[in-house]
Amino acid sequence: MNDPQGWRTGYRTSYGSLTLGVTHHFTPLTWFRPELRLEKNFAKGVNASDNLESASGFVGTKNYQRTIRIDLIQWF
């Protein structure tokens, strides 16, 4: 995503993300999906992550963030 004016996110920077995941089928009706995601902003000196809310005075402390998710899907 590119936000050159900072209208969408509050920070003037470009963002990129990489997601790695796999789906394991225990049965045709039960799936398990772990996922790891890394997001990064590319402007130097801009720390857009760890920002609770820019209007409240909190500022970002990092230029990346990691997310780990696990889904268990049960079809019925």
N, C-alpha and C positions, 0 to 999 in steps of 0.2 A: 504494500500500500504506500502511496506517496501522498504526503500531507504538507506541501510546500508553504502554505499560509498558516497552518496550525488550526484550521477551522474544525476539523473532525476530532482531533485528539488533544488540542491545546499545546502541542509542541510542533515546531517546524522541522520535520525530519521525514525520512523514508523508513519504512519498516519492512522486515522480512521474517518469514517463519519457516521452520522445518519440522515436520511431523513424521514420526516413525511409529507404526502400529502393526499389529498382527491380529488375525481372528482365528480362534481355535474352536472347532465344532466338537463339543463333547458328544452330542447327539444331534440329529437333524433339527431338534427343537430347542437346544440349549447352546448358546454361543458365549464365548469369553473373549473380550477385546481389551488388552492393555495398550496404552498409548503414551508416548513421550513426545512433548512439544517444546521447542525452543524458539522464542521470539526475540528479535534484536532490532534496535534502531541504529541507523547508520551515520547520523550527523555527529561530528566531533563535538564534545562538550555538552551534549544534550542527554540528560538522564530522564527518560520518560517513564521508566518502570518503577514500581513501588510507590506510585502516586495515588494517594487515597482520593483526593479531590483537589484540583488546582485552585478552585474558587475559595477553598477553606484555608489556603495558605500552606498546605503541605506540598512539598516539591519532590520530584523523583530522586531516587538515590542510586539507581543502576540503569545501564543502557540495555539490559536484557532481562528476560524472565523465563523460568522453566515451569512446565506443568506436567504432572503425571496423572493419568486418568485410567480407570478400570471400569469397564461395562460388563455386566452379566445380563444377557438377553435371553428371556424365556418366552418362546412362542406358545400360544394356546389358542 
